[in-house]
Amino acid sequence: MHVPVLLNQVLDYFNPSFGKNYIDATIGGGGHTFPILKRTEPDGQVLGIDNSPLAIESLKSKVEELNLQKRLILVCDNFSHIKEIVKKNNFSPIHGILLDLGLSTDLIETSKGGFTFMKQEILDMRFNPQVQDLTATMILNQYSKEDLREIFKEYGGERFSHQIANMIVTERKQEKIIMTDQLVDIIKKSLGRYFHIKSLARVFQALRIEVNDELEVLKKGLKDCLNILAPQGRIIVLSYHSGEDRIVKNFFKQTENLKILTKKPIIPDKQEIEKNSRSRSAKLRVSEKIK
């Protein structure tokens, strides 16, 4: 089950009340959305967007069960298209937009997309295989050593990116890298006594970011979020990677008609991390649109 990160803080900054409209641009399992809908009864709405068809399909039955068809609009798309989605659904005014950039637990558990090193699956990593072409397998078998090194360093913060890239290029000459366990073995082999499980997490994260072009999507999405937001509406972003957080921080700082409400990012406390270990790297930033 997907556990929403920093839920109380999200609700505090949005302060949802009846009749207000919000966008959850990465709805996932709906962990933030359903509490927002509860607080905006009886007629507040949420536009829920997710790039994963699995996420949207799994939510549809819950929407029917809770009789929320008129209050929760579900769209399977990339939030970089948020302006077009809002226009198409005639959704306004918008009082708040949430971008939770974390990988949904539901996606890890059900997609079989090779997002985690803890399962033996094909290295795909596309959020939406129906519209995306590039896969993790293609990257591992076709990218140059230099490009692989750069991806692991920039998107994963992996200090041994050079050694891992070298071993990937060597091993793929013998056998095409297709499965998650192959990549795990290669990383272990390349690092030897310096191996740490965190290197697996960093490399898998870096590949996922490259496959889904996540940082460029974020840059475009932030600009469009600002354009569609009502005056005094708020943007909340939950990031889990230094590159993401840097983009959000700079965007908030450099945009004239945004007032930053979080001078420093809010992070989970020890109690939340103990309940949900995936929240440990989360950083929450909030800005408000000025008239």
Stockholm file with secondary structure:
# STOCKHOLM 1.0

chainA/1-291         MHVPVLLNQVLDYFNPSFGKNYIDATIGGGGHTFPILKRTEPDGQVLGIDNSPLAIESLKSKVEELNLQKRLILVCDNFSHIKEIVKKNNFSPIHGILLDLGLSTDLIETSKGGFTFMKQEILDMRFNPQVQDLTATMILNQYSKEDLREIFKEYGGERFSHQIANMIVTERKQEKIIMTDQLVDIIKKSLGRYFHIKSLARVFQALRIEVNDELEVLKKGLKDCLNILAPQGRIIVLSYHSGEDRIVKNFFKQTENLKILTKKPIIPDKQEIEKNSRSRSAKLRVSEKIK
#=GR chainA/1-291 SS CCCCTTHHHHHHHHCCCTTCEEEETTCTTCTTHHHHHHHTTTTCEEEEEESCHHHHHHHHHHHHHTTCTTTEEEEESCGGGHHHHHHHTTCCCCCEEEEECSCCHHHHHHSCSSCCTTSCCBSCCCSCTTTCCCCHHHHHHHSCHHHHHHHHHHHHCCTTHHHHHHHHHHHHTTSCCCBHHHHHHHHHHHHGGGCCHHHHHHHHHHHHHHHHTHHHHHHHHHHHHHHHSCTTCEEEEEECSHHHHHHHHHHHHHCTTEEESCSSCBCCCHHHHHHCGGGTTCEEEEEEECC
#=GC SS_cons         CCCCTTHHHHHHHHCCCTTCEEEETTCTTCTTHHHHHHHTTTTCEEEEEESCHHHHHHHHHHHHHTTCTTTEEEEESCGGGHHHHHHHTTCCCCCEEEEECSCCHHHHHHSCSSCCTTSCCBSCCCSCTTTCCCCHHHHHHHSCHHHHHHHHHHHHCCTTHHHHHHHHHHHHTTSCCCBHHHHHHHHHHHHGGGCCHHHHHHHHHHHHHHHHTHHHHHHHHHHHHHHHSCTTCEEEEEECSHHHHHHHHHHHHHCTTEEESCSSCBCCCHHHHHHCGGGTTCEEEEEEECC
//
